[in-house]
Amino acid sequence: MKNHFSRIFLVLVGFLLLTGCVKRVPPPWVLNIPTSSPPPGAEEIMKLPWREKLPFHQLSDHFQPAQVVFVGESHDQIEHHQIQVRILKDLVARGKEVAIGMEMFERSQQPILDKWSYGLLTEEEFLKEVQWEKTWSMDYQLYKPILDEARNHHLKVIALNVQRDLVRKVAQNGIEKLSPEDRAKLPEINQTDKEHLAYIKSIYKGHHGGSAEHFRYFYQAQCLWDDGMAETLSQFLKSPEGAGKTVVVFAGSGHIVFDFGIPKRFYRRTPLPYQTVVLKTWKKSLDEDLSFSGASEPLADFLWITRPNPPEKKRPRIGIVLKENEATTGVWIERVIPQSPAEEAGLLPEDQILLVDGKEIKKIKDIHDAVVGKDLGKGIPFLILREGEKKEIKVRSSN
């Protein structure tokens, strides 16, 4: 149990913050993780730092004294969301007053989530009001069982995230160039953790390169993101509504690993006991993803190695941040991720996407449906509209 302070997006907006692809010397605890065996069974759960395997009911026993359980996910992994629902159901069955903290929603959406939890919205109304495809843009079917569980048991769903436009502004130009109005929205931000800085820098160098100034903005934005969610969680547990609640937090694993992101920043504000579990999809080079020798503690309290999505459910990574126009039907590219398949293919911001693999694109979900199950590395044809002219571009996707 963590009850002392010392325990401690690949790209912002639309990508996972993972441990990256930089070759590192694995710390001793990583050597205990099985990486050459076939994909695991349903309960490949390990208590870290040693390879102490345990069944689910024992994992849940460890959660009982905690007021917060942080669960780090990979957003597109089906089994990760099935595990999250399993954790929720078990805690409710054990008599816990459960609330759910979700990275996927911004604070301004809290009234919508409250209406959903009390059954005051249909699913169609809910998705329209939260603008799911615009604000999160992952396949809703992945998260539907979690949100259905919340509505079925009237569980509070906490919108953890700060305004995404604010994070984008910081990532592009830094905190110093924010307007006074935007600066007033910032939480207290901690940029003094040297281990966290080294961790983010190792990822940034592996995937971006770029100038020191750009990295500084990137790091400021990451800290804003994490401190913002930690502040929201802290405020809830200090409120009368949060009294006696056990909060299960669902966020990308990059916000949970090594306690660098939300957990440590939450504990600084509200020193309550918590536990962390990171869900990690099995692959033969798993040790590379888990390795960061600069951390004084293991990845999490518990590591749960999961089976990969079946091939027909895999969604290739393109490397674009999308937007819709409320005034008209259509999807445009807001940003192209550096060194991504989209950049290599020549896609540009403000390109309107008309067709993907021959399928008409009217909303963001149409793109997700068009690329799911496509063979990795093969060209996917995009028909775009750029400055009034149509152009076909083939994008070679990656995993």
C-alpha positions in Angstrom: 0.0 0.0 0.0 1.3 3.4 -0.9 0.8 5.9 2.0 4.0 7.9 1.8 5.1 10.6 -0.7 8.3 9.0 -2.0 6.6 6.1 -3.8 6.2 7.1 -6.8 0.1 10.8 -24.9 2.9 8.8 -27.2 2.1 12.3 -28.4 -0.4 14.8 -26.9 -3.9 14.4 -28.1 -4.8 11.1 -29.7 -1.7 8.9 -29.0 -0.7 6.9 -25.9 2.2 7.9 -23.8 4.0 4.7 -23.6 7.6 3.9 -22.6 8.8 4.3 -26.1 11.1 2.4 -28.4 14.4 3.7 -27.2 16.8 0.8 -26.4 17.5 0.8 -22.7 19.2 -1.4 -20.2 16.4 -3.1 -18.3 16.3 -2.6 -14.5 16.6 -5.8 -12.4 12.8 -6.2 -11.8 12.1 -6.3 -15.5 14.1 -9.5 -15.9 11.4 -11.2 -13.8 8.8 -10.5 -16.5 8.1 -13.4 -19.0 8.7 -12.0 -22.5 9.4 -15.0 -24.6 6.5 -17.2 -23.7 3.3 -17.3 -25.8 0.6 -14.7 -25.2 -0.7 -15.1 -21.7 -3.9 -16.5 -20.4 -6.8 -14.5 -18.8 -5.0 -13.7 -15.5 -1.3 -13.0 -16.0 -1.1 -10.7 -13.0 2.1 -10.0 -11.1 2.9 -8.1 -8.0 6.0 -6.0 -8.5 8.9 -5.8 -8.1 9.2 -9.6 -8.0 7.5 -12.1 -10.2 4.8 -12.9 -7.7 1.8 -14.2 -9.7 -1.6 -13.9 -8.1 -5.2 -14.5 -9.1 -7.7 -11.8 -9.6 -9.4 -12.2 -6.2 -6.1 -11.6 -4.4 -5.4 -8.6 -6.6 -8.8 -7.2 -5.5 -7.9 -8.0 -1.8 -5.0 -5.6 -2.2 -7.4 -2.9 -3.4 -9.6 -3.0 -0.3 -7.7 -0.4 1.9 -7.1 1.9 -1.0 -9.2 5.0 -1.6 -8.0 5.3 -5.2 -7.2 2.5 -7.6 -5.3 3.7 -10.7 -5.7 1.5 -13.7 -3.4 2.3 -16.7 -4.8 1.2 -20.0 -3.9 1.2 -23.7 -6.9 2.9 -25.1 -7.5 0.6 -28.1 -7.1 -2.7 -26.3 -10.4 -4.6 -25.9 -9.2 -6.8 -23.0 -8.1 -3.7 -21.0 -11.6 -2.4 -20.9 -13.0 -5.8 -20.1 -10.7 -5.9 -17.1 -11.7 -2.5 -16.0 -15.4 -3.5 -15.9 -14.4 -6.6 -14.0 -12.6 -4.5 -11.4 -15.7 -2.2 -11.1 -18.1 -5.1 -10.6 -15.9 -6.7 -8.0 -15.6 -3.6 -5.9 -19.3 -3.0 -6.1 -20.0 -6.6 -5.1 -17.7 -6.2 -2.1 -19.8 -3.3 -0.9 -17.6 -0.4 -1.9 -19.1 3.0 -2.7 -17.4 3.3 -6.1 -16.8 6.4 -8.3 -15.1 6.3 -11.7 -12.5 8.8 -12.7 -12.0 9.0 -16.5 -9.3 10.7 -18.5 -11.6 10.6 -21.5 -13.8 13.5 -20.3 -13.2 17.2 -19.7 -14.3 18.9 -16.5 -16.9 21.0 -18.4 -18.7 17.8 -19.3 -19.4 16.8 -15.7 -23.1 17.8 -15.8 -23.6 15.5 -18.8 -22.0 12.6 -17.0 -24.2 13.2 -14.0 -27.3 13.1 -16.1 -26.0 9.9 -17.7 -25.3 8.1 -14.4 -28.9 8.8 -13.2 -30.4 7.5 -16.4 -31.6 10.9 -17.7 -30.1 10.5 -21.2 -30.4 8.0 -23.9 -27.1 6.7 -25.3 -27.7 8.7 -28.5 -28.3 11.9 -26.5 -25.3 11.2 -24.3 -22.9 10.7 -27.2 -24.2 13.9 -28.9 -23.9 16.0 -25.8 -20.3 14.9 -24.9 -19.3 15.1 -28.6 -17.6 11.8 -28.1 -16.0 11.6 -31.6 -14.6 15.1 -31.2 -13.3 15.0 -27.6 -12.1 11.4 -27.4 -12.5 9.8 -30.9 -11.8 6.2 -29.8 -14.4 3.5 -30.7 -17.2 4.1 -28.2 -17.9 0.3 -28.1 -14.7 -0.1 -26.1 -15.9 2.2 -23.3 -19.7 1.4 -23.5 -19.6 -1.4 -20.9 -17.8 0.9 -18.4 -20.4 3.6 -18.9 -23.3 1.2 -18.9 -22.0 -0.1 -15.5 -22.0 3.4 -14.2 -25.6 4.0 -15.3 -26.8 0.6 -14.1 -25.5 1.3 -10.5 -25.8 5.1 -10.6 -22.0 5.4 -10.1 -20.5 8.8 -10.2 -18.3 9.3 -13.3 -15.7 12.1 -12.7 -14.5 14.1 -15.7 -10.9 14.3 -14.8 -9.3 16.1 -17.8 -8.6 19.8 -18.2 -9.7 21.6 -21.4 -7.8 19.9 -24.2 -7.5 23.2 -26.1 -5.5 24.5 -23.1 -3.1 21.5 -23.3 -2.7 22.0 -27.1 -1.8 25.7 -26.6 0.8 24.9 -24.0 2.3 22.1 -26.2 2.6 24.5 -29.1 3.8 27.7 -27.5 4.4 27.1 -23.8 2.8 28.3 -20.6 4.5 31.7 -20.8 2.6 32.7 -24.0 -0.9 31.8 -22.6 -3.3 34.7 -22.2 -4.1 35.9 -18.7 -7.5 34.2 -19.0 -5.9 30.8 -19.9 -3.3 31.1 -17.2 -6.0 31.6 -14.6 -7.3 28.1 -15.6 -4.1 26.3 -14.8 -3.7 24.1 -11.8 -0.5 24.1 -9.6 2.0 22.5 -11.9 5.1 20.6 -10.7 8.0 20.4 -13.1 10.7 19.6 -10.6 10.6 15.7 -10.7 14.0 14.8 -12.3 13.1 11.2 -12.8 9.9 12.2 -14.6 11.7 14.7 -16.7 14.3 12.0 -17.7 11.5 9.6 -18.5 9.6 12.0 -20.8 12.8 13.1 -22.4 13.7 9.5 -23.3 10.4 9.1 -25.0 10.5 12.5 -26.8 13.9 11.8 -28.2 12.9 8.4 -29.4 9.9 9.7 -31.4 10.4 13.4 -32.1 13.8 14.8 -31.9 13.3 18.5 -32.3 14.6 21.5 -30.3 15.1 22.0 -26.6 12.4 24.6 -26.7 9.9 22.3 -28.3 10.6 19.7 -25.7 10.1 22.2 -22.9 6.6 23.0 -24.2 5.9 19.3 -24.6 7.0 18.6 -21.0 4.9 21.6 -19.7 1.9 20.2 -21.5 2.4 16.8 -20.1 2.7 18.1 -16.5 -0.4 20.3 -17.0 -2.3 17.2 -18.2 -1.3 15.1 -15.2 -1.6 17.8 -12.6 -5.0 18.8 -13.9 -6.3 15.3 -13.5 -4.7 15.0 -10.1 -6.3 18.2 -9.0 -9.8 17.2 -10.2 -9.4 13.8 -8.3 -8.2 15.5 -5.2 -11.0 18.1 -5.2 -13.6 15.3 -5.5 -12.3 13.3 -2.6 -12.1 16.4 -0.4 -15.7 17.2 -1.2 -18.8 16.0 0.7 -19.8 14.0 -2.4 -16.5 12.1 -2.3 -16.5 11.2 1.3 -16.2 7.5 1.8 -15.9 6.8 -1.9 -13.4 4.5 -3.6 -12.4 6.0 -6.9 -11.2 3.8 -9.7 -9.2 5.9 -12.2 -9.0 4.9 -15.9 -6.3 6.6 -17.8 -3.6 5.9 -20.4 -0.8 3.9 -18.8 1.6 6.8 -19.4 -0.3 8.8 -16.8 0.1 6.0 -14.3 3.5 4.3 -14.8 6.2 4.8 -12.1 3.7 7.1 -10.3 5.1 10.0 -12.3 1.8 11.2 -13.7 -1.5 11.4 -11.8 -0.7 9.2 -8.7 2.2 11.2 -7.2 0.7 14.5 -8.0 -2.6 13.4 -6.5 -0.8 12.3 -3.3 1.0 15.6 -3.0 -2.4 17.3 -2.8 -4.3 14.6 -0.9 -2.2 12.0 1.0 -4.7 9.1 0.8 -3.8 5.4 0.3 -3.8 4.2 -3.3 -2.8 1.3 -5.5 -1.7 1.2 -9.2 -2.1 -1.5 -11.8 -0.8 -1.2 -15.3 -2.4 -3.2 -18.1 0.2 -4.1 -20.8 -0.4 -6.0 -24.0 1.9 -8.9 -24.5 4.6 -8.9 -27.2 8.0 -10.6 -27.6 9.8 -7.4 -27.0 7.8 -6.4 -23.9 10.9 -5.8 -21.8 11.8 -2.8 -24.0 8.5 -1.1 -23.2 8.8 -1.8 -19.5 12.4 -0.6 -19.2 13.4 2.7 -17.7 16.5 2.5 -15.6 16.1 6.0 -14.3 13.1 5.2 -12.0 13.7 4.3 -8.4 10.5 2.2 -8.3 9.0 -0.5 -10.5 6.4 0.3 -13.1 3.4 -0.1 -10.7 2.2 -2.1 -7.8 0.8 -4.7 -10.2 1.4 -5.5 -13.8 -1.3 -7.3 -15.7 -0.1 -8.7 -19.1 -3.0 -9.0 -21.5 -3.6 -10.7 -24.8 -3.4 -8.6 -28.0 -6.5 -7.7 -29.9 -7.4 -10.2 -32.5 -6.2 -9.3 -36.0 -9.6 -8.3 -37.2 -10.0 -5.8 -34.4 -6.6 -4.1 -34.8 -6.7 -0.4 -35.8 -3.7 0.8 -37.7 -2.1 4.0 -36.4 -2.0 6.8 -39.0 -0.8 9.8 -37.1 -3.4 12.4 -37.5 -5.5 14.5 -35.1 -9.0 15.0 -36.6 -11.7 17.6 -36.2 -15.3 18.1 -37.3 -17.1 21.3 -38.3 -20.3 21.7 -36.5 -21.7 23.9 -39.3 -21.3 21.3 -41.9 -20.7 17.6 -42.4 -17.2 16.4 -42.9 -13.8 15.6 -41.3 -10.6 17.7 -41.5 -7.1 17.1 -40.3 -6.2 19.4 -37.4 -2.6 18.1 -36.9 -0.2 15.7 -38.4 2.0 13.9 -35.9 5.7 14.3 -36.8 7.5 11.2 -38.2 4.1 9.4 -38.5 2.8 7.5 -41.5 0.6 10.4 -42.3 3.5 12.9 -42.5 5.5 10.5 -44.6 2.6 10.1 -47.0 2.1 13.9 -47.3 -1.1 14.5 -45.5 -1.4 18.1 -44.2 -3.4 20.1 -41.7 -6.7 21.4 -43.1 -6.9 18.6 -45.6 -10.5 17.4 -45.8 -10.9 13.6 -45.9 -13.5 12.6 -48.4 -12.9 8.8 -48.7 -10.8 6.2 -47.0 -10.4 2.9 -48.8 -13.5 3.9 -50.9 -15.7 4.6 -47.9 -17.3 8.0 -47.6 -16.2 10.0 -44.6 -18.9 12.2 -42.9 -17.7 11.9 -39.3 -14.6 10.8 -37.4 -16.1 7.4 -36.6 -16.3 6.7 -40.3 -12.5 6.8 -40.5 -12.1 4.5 -37.5 -14.4 2.0 -39.1 -12.7 2.3 -42.5 -9.2 1.4 -41.2 -10.0 -1.2 -38.6 -8.6 -4.6 -39.5 -6.4 -3.4 -42.3 -3.1 -5.1 -42.9 -0.3 -3.1 -41.2 2.3 -1.7 -43.6 0.0 -1.7 -46.6 -1.1 1.5 -48.2 -4.6 2.7 -47.3 -6.0 5.1 -50.0 -7.2 8.5 -48.7 -9.1 10.8 -51.0 -8.7 14.3 -49.7 -9.8 17.8 -50.7 -6.9 20.4 -50.5 -7.4 24.0 -51.6 -10.3 23.0 -53.8 -8.6 20.1 -55.5 -9.1 16.4 -54.9 -6.1 14.2 -54.4 -5.5 10.6 -53.6 -2.8 9.7 -51.1 -1.8 6.2 -49.9 -0.8 6.0 -46.2 1.2 3.0 -45.0 -0.2 2.4 -41.5 1.8 1.1 -38.5 0.8 -0.6 -35.3 
